[in-house]
């Protein structure tokens, strides 16, 4: 566990965008257990690639016209049970932090793992996210 004083600004980078933080397994199940619509899940982290790449990419991608129905985040290294529960929905993917998943009707349809984030610019990652949003979110998304 990290010092909450260190983590709070990192949490706020996402929650200030309207992303709901999930801190308990019950909160995770209430959001991710719904099998309808699209949900973005950001596994936040204190690492440099979360600060330099993942969080800024999410902020940029959320300016796009197509967006997921629900925006959520869990924090790796903090609420371990909530993070573990969120990852249990990422069938076929191992734990990674940071990690950004897009679920549609309860299934992972797009995933960015640390190796897809580290060493890339926030703009490149945002482009990947907005392409996924265009494909899976909104009225024009593929059925």
LODO-435611 format. One line per field, with one value per residue (C-alpha): residue number from 1; x, y negated, z; residue in three letters. Coordinates in nm, 4 decimals, decimal comma, padded with zeros to 6 digits, m for minus. Each point is the difference from the previous one (the first is absolute). Layout:
<recs>
pos = c(NUM_...)
u = c(X_...)
v = c(Y_...)
w = c(Z_...)
code = c(Ala_...)
</recs>
This chain:
<recs>
pos = c(1_2_3_4_5_6_7_8_9_10_11_12_13_14_15_16_17_18_19_20_21_22_23_24_25_26_27_28_29_30_31_32_33_34_35_36_37_38_39_40_41_42_43_44_45_46_47_48_49_50_51_52_53_54_55_56_57_58_59_60_61_62_63_64_65_66_67_68_69_70_71_72_73_74_75_76_77_78_79_80_81_82_83_84_85_86_87_88_89_90_91_92_93_94_95_96_97_98_99_100_101_102_103_104_105_106_107_108_109_110_111_112_113_114_115_116_117_118_119_120_121_122_123_124_125_126_127_128_129_130_131_132_133_134_135_136_137_138_139_140_141_142_143)
u = c(00,0000_00,1160_m00,0376_m00,3450_00,1468_00,2063_m00,2844_m00,2785_00,1167_00,0351_m00,3543_m00,1250_00,1541_m00,2632_m00,2900_00,0108_m00,0867_m00,3214_00,1468_m00,1482_00,2522_m00,0853_00,1582_m00,1744_m00,0767_m00,3694_00,0343_00,1853_m00,2715_m00,2740_00,1610_00,1679_m00,2584_m00,2483_00,0043_m00,1230_00,1701_00,3642_00,2260_00,3519_00,2111_00,3288_00,2346_00,1838_00,3527_00,2747_00,2477_00,1494_m00,1753_m00,3370_00,0908_00,1705_m00,2051_m00,3156_m00,1815_00,0698_m00,1103_m00,3287_m00,0581_00,0638_m00,2143_m00,2966_m00,0150_m00,1051_m00,3617_m00,0488_00,0495_m00,0857_m00,3280_00,1804_00,3445_00,1689_00,3385_00,1699_00,3420_00,2677_00,1952_m00,2779_m00,3412_00,1378_m00,3310_m00,1762_00,2847_m00,0015_m00,3758_00,0256_00,2710_m00,2236_m00,2164_00,3004_m00,0263_00,3034_00,2219_00,2486_00,0459_00,1673_00,0336_m00,0784_m00,2652_m00,2969_m00,2904_m00,3133_m00,2854_m00,3113_m00,2942_00,2314_00,2737_00,3440_00,0041_00,3170_00,2973_00,3139_00,2498_00,3172_00,2020_m00,2451_00,0372_00,3633_00,2262_m00,2855_m00,1293_m00,3288_m00,1163_00,0664_m00,1832_m00,2913_m00,0221_m00,0307_m00,2702_m00,2027_00,0163_m00,1437_m00,2655_m00,0984_m00,0247_m00,1861_m00,1706_m00,2903_m00,2773_00,2292_00,1975_00,0124_m00,2664)
v = c(00,0000_m00,3500_m00,3134_m00,1407_m00,3520_00,1145_00,1851_m00,2594_m00,2274_00,3056_00,1066_m00,3528_m00,0100_00,2544_m00,0799_m00,3661_00,1293_00,1565_00,3468_00,1934_00,1507_00,3489_00,0851_00,3227_00,3294_m00,0772_m00,3314_00,1776_00,2645_m00,2636_m00,1751_00,2789_00,2669_m00,1811_00,1735_m00,2889_m00,2972_m00,0974_m00,0538_m00,1362_00,1355_m00,1750_00,1858_m00,3018_00,0202_m00,2082_00,0975_m00,2467_00,1411_m00,0550_m00,3616_m00,0786_00,2136_00,1723_m00,2699_m00,2769_00,2361_00,0734_m00,3730_m00,0691_00,2915_m00,1136_m00,3219_00,2171_00,0004_00,3759_00,1105_00,3014_m00,0004_00,0452_m00,1190_00,1753_00,0361_00,2135_m00,0713_00,2699_00,0266_m00,1568_00,1695_00,3424_00,1874_m00,2440_00,0206_00,3793_00,0065_m00,2403_00,2151_00,3061_m00,1561_m00,0240_00,3573_00,0978_m00,2765_00,0113_m00,2675_m00,3153_m00,3488_m00,2273_00,1718_m00,1370_00,2263_m00,0650_00,2369_00,0311_00,1918_00,1435_00,1253_m00,1513_m00,1338_m00,2098_00,0059_m00,2047_00,1638_m00,1510_00,1197_m00,1899_m00,3160_m00,0153_m00,1837_m00,1431_m00,3553_m00,0966_m00,1080_00,3427_00,1712_m00,2464_00,0798_00,3726_m00,0769_m00,2246_00,2606_00,2540_m00,2509_m00,0549_00,3731_00,1001_m00,3054_m00,2152_00,0234_00,0761_00,2736_00,3432_00,2312)
w = c(00,0000_m00,0806_00,2081_m00,0767_m00,0169_m00,2974_m00,1681_00,0386_m00,2847_m00,2258_00,0841_m00,0656_m00,3471_m00,0997_00,2320_m00,1082_m00,3493_00,1300_00,0415_00,2921_00,2370_00,1213_00,3344_00,1022_m00,1752_00,0501_m00,1827_m00,2820_m00,0328_00,0041_m00,2995_m00,1937_00,0745_m00,2215_m00,3343_m00,2120_m00,1573_m00,0048_00,2991_00,0126_00,2865_00,0732_00,2336_00,1380_00,1378_00,1613_m00,2713_m00,2417_m00,3052_00,1687_00,0753_m00,3293_m00,2388_00,1264_00,1982_m00,2559_m00,2801_00,1746_00,0541_m00,3681_m00,1210_00,2094_m00,2055_m00,2956_m00,1160_00,0512_00,3598_00,2151_00,1917_00,3311_00,1115_00,2917_00,1671_00,2629_00,1528_m00,0095_00,3235_00,2051_00,0040_m00,0845_00,0310_m00,2336_m00,2518_00,0147_m00,0558_m00,2949_m00,1560_00,0385_m00,2728_m00,2361_m00,1243_m00,2051_00,1386_00,2849_00,2635_m00,1217_00,1334_m00,1464_m00,2068_m00,1950_m00,0942_m00,2003_00,0729_m00,2149_00,1382_00,2666_m00,2329_m00,0605_m00,3558_00,0272_00,2349_00,0509_00,2319_00,1400_m00,2991_m00,2281_00,2117_00,1096_m00,2439_m00,2076_00,0016_00,1611_m00,3454_m00,1502_00,2835_m00,0232_m00,3723_00,0815_00,2561_m00,2294_m00,2772_00,2466_00,1109_m00,3641_m00,0557_00,3168_00,1534_m00,1042_m00,2567_m00,2935_00,1779_m00,1572_00,1375)
code = c(Unk_Unk_Unk_Unk_Unk_Unk_Unk_Unk_Unk_Unk_Unk_Unk_Unk_Unk_Unk_Unk_Unk_Unk_Unk_Unk_Unk_Unk_Unk_Unk_Unk_Unk_Unk_Unk_Unk_Unk_Unk_Unk_Unk_Unk_Unk_Unk_Unk_Unk_Unk_Unk_Unk_Unk_Unk_Unk_Unk_Unk_Unk_Unk_Unk_Unk_Unk_Unk_Unk_Unk_Unk_Unk_Unk_Unk_Unk_Unk_Unk_Unk_Unk_Unk_Unk_Unk_Unk_Unk_Unk_Unk_Unk_Unk_Unk_Unk_Unk_Unk_Unk_Unk_Unk_Unk_Unk_Unk_Unk_Unk_Unk_Unk_Unk_Unk_Unk_Unk_Unk_Unk_Unk_Unk_Unk_Unk_Unk_Unk_Unk_Unk_Unk_Unk_Unk_Unk_Unk_Unk_Unk_Unk_Unk_Unk_Unk_Unk_Unk_Unk_Unk_Unk_Unk_Unk_Unk_Unk_Unk_Unk_Unk_Unk_Unk_Unk_Unk_Unk_Unk_Unk_Unk_Unk_Unk_Unk_Unk_Unk_Unk_Unk_Unk_Unk_Unk_Unk_Unk)
</recs>
